[in-house]
Amino acid sequence: MPRPIPTWDLPTRLFHWLLVLLIANAWLSWKFADIEMQWHMWNGYTLLTLVLFRLLWGIWGSSTARFTQFVRGPRTLFRYLSAIRRGSPPHYLGHNPAGALGVILLLALVGLQGCFGLFTTDEILVEGPLASQVSSDWQGWLGGWHQRGFYIILGVAGLHVAAVLAHLWLAKDNLVRPMITGVKEPSQVPDGEAAVTAPLWLAAVTLLLAAGLVWLGINIWSLLP
């Protein structure tokens, strides 16, 4: 029996599912949290740390997590979508071109959402840590997009889920299972390919670095005149 092919490392899989949980918790902590929104704020700091971790991990992490491995141009994306319509899409060890677009969009949107929240205030009890650094006009503009941004993220996430289901139906290729198990069947990947996995200590250092940069950035900016 052919052996499964290593595909997704543990840090990338944890990032994926933690992102899902924290986006859901962002809504829950906004809707049902304490009046000062402390739960919501800490959820936002965690999301910013997670996004920054993924950006750094996309530079020096495992091979399938690196942006150089899966970020491709529009021509490749269109060819891939055409192949799906024909029912004969090529296999990829990591993200396919459509999945890569979803990853980039979600990272950008969640990162912006978290940053906008830092400057948001309700002018009564709740104030982001950097709200005092911008004018009231900017507070209102950023706060408005912070509210609307959540629904944009939900829309993109919904399209991502729909694309995964369509891929399962049209290409008979389950993309969810490898993101849980970390491996794909040999028939799901190009011949001879397997992920080169970075050590877990590097992921731990990267996470600490991301958390430190988020903390440092917020605290330094809050001290600016």
N, C-alpha and C positions, 0 to 999 in steps of 0.2 A: 504493500500500500504506500503511495507517495507521501512523503512527509510534508506537513504544512510549511509555508514559506513565511519567515518573519517579515512583518510589514510595518506595524505601528508600535513604537516604544511606549513604555508605561507613562512617561510624562505627557506625551501627546494625547494619549487616551484619557488620562485624568483631566487634562486641560479641556478636552472636548466636553466631557460630561459635567465637569464643574461649571463650565460656561452655561450650559443648559440650566443647571440648578440655580445659579446666581442670577440669571436673567429672570427666572420665575420668582426668585426671592426678592428681586428688585420691585416687582409689582406688589407682592405680598407685604413687603415692608413699607411701601408707600401707602397701601390701602388700609392696613391694619396695625401699623406700628404705633409706638408712643408718640405723643404730640410733638416732641422735639425732633423726631425723625432720626434718632441716633442709630437705630438698627439699619435704616435705609442708607445712612451715610457710610457706615462701616461696610455695608454690602458694596457700595460704590468704590471705596478704597480697595477692597478685595478684587473687584472687577478690573480696576485700573492696573493693579499688580499682576493679575492674571494675563491681561492683554500684553503688557510690557514683557512679561516672561515669555509669552509665545513669540513676540517679535524677536527677542534675543535668541530664543531656541531655534527660530527660523534661520538664524545666521550660523550658529555653531553647534546645533543639536544633531540628532540622528539624521541619516541621509534623507529619509522620506519626510522629515519635518522641515527641511531647509527650503527656503523660497526658491533657490536656484534649481531645485529638483522639480518643482511643480508649477511655478508661475510662467505662463506661456502667452504668446501674442494672440490677438483676435483671430488671425487666420487659422491657427491650430484649433481654437475653440469652435469656429464655424465648421471646420472639417470633421471635428468630433461629433457635433450635433447632427451633421448630415449622415454620418456613419450610424448614429443611433436610429435615425429615421429609417435607414435601410435595414436595421436589425443586425448590423455587424460592426459594433464599435470596437476599437482596439482596447486591449487591456493595459492597465497601468499598475505599477507596484504601489504607488502612493495615490495622491489625489489625481483624478482625471481633470481635464481642462475646465469643465463646468463646475466641479467641486472646488477647484482652485479659486475660481471667481467668487464663489460663495464664501470661502474662507477670508479672502481679502476684504470683501464688502463687510462681513460681520466684524472683523477686527477693527476696521476703520470706524464703523458705526458705533460699536460698543465703546471704543476708545473716546470718540467725540462725545458720546452721551455722558460718560463719566467725567470728562473734562468740563463740559457745560454745567454739570451739577455742582462743581466746585464754586461756581460764581452765582449760584441761584439763591434767592431769598424770597420769603413770603411777606417780608416787611413787618412781621409780627414776632414770631418765635423762632422760625427756622432760617438759618443763614449758612450757606456754604463757607468753607474756611477761607476762600479767596473773594467772597462777594464784596468786601470793603475795598478791594483793589480796583474796582471798575465803577463807572458811573451808573446811576439808576436806569438810564436808557439801556445800557449794555446788560444790566441785571435782568431787565424785563425781556430783552431780545433772547439772551441765552436761556433764561428760565422757560420762555415759550417753546424754544426748540428742544429743551430738555424734556418737556412734557410730550411734544409731538414725536420726538425721536424714538421713544419707546415703541410707538405703534409702527414706525418705519422698520425698526429692528424686528418686530413680530412679523411684519410682512415679508422681509427678506428671509427670516428663519422658516416661515411657512413655505416659501418657494424652495428653500433648501430641502425641506422634508419631502415636498412634492417631487422634486427632482430625484431624490433617492428612491422613492416609490416607483417613479416612472422608469428609472434605470433597472430596478428589480423586475418590472413587468416587461420592458422592451428588450433588455439585454440579458435577462435571467441571471443577474449578478447582484448578490446581496452585499451591500456596502456597510451595513450596520454591524453584522457579526464580527468582521475584522477589527472594527473600532472598539469592540468589547474584548475579544480574545487576543488581538495583536498579530494574528496570522491570517494568511489567505491560502486557499487551495492552489496547487500548482497550475490548475487550469485557469485561474483568475489573474495570473501575472505573466509578463513576457518571460520567455525561456532564459534561465540562468540568472535572473535577478533576485536579490534579497536585500533587505534593509541592513545598513551598517549602523549598529546601535551605539549611541554615545553612553558613557557611564552615568549611573544614577547620581554619583557625587557631583558631576558637572551640572545636572538638573537642579540639585539642591543649592549649589552655589549661585546658579542663574536665578532661582526663585528669591534667594536672599538679596541678590543684587537688585532685582526688580523692585522688591519691597522697599529696599533702602533708597532707591532713586525716586520712587513715588513719595515717600516720606520727606526726603530731602527737598524735592521740587516744591511740594506744597508749603513746607515750612520756610524755605528761602523766599519764595514769592510772597508769602504772607507778611514778611518783614520789610518788603520794599516800600519806600515812601510813596 
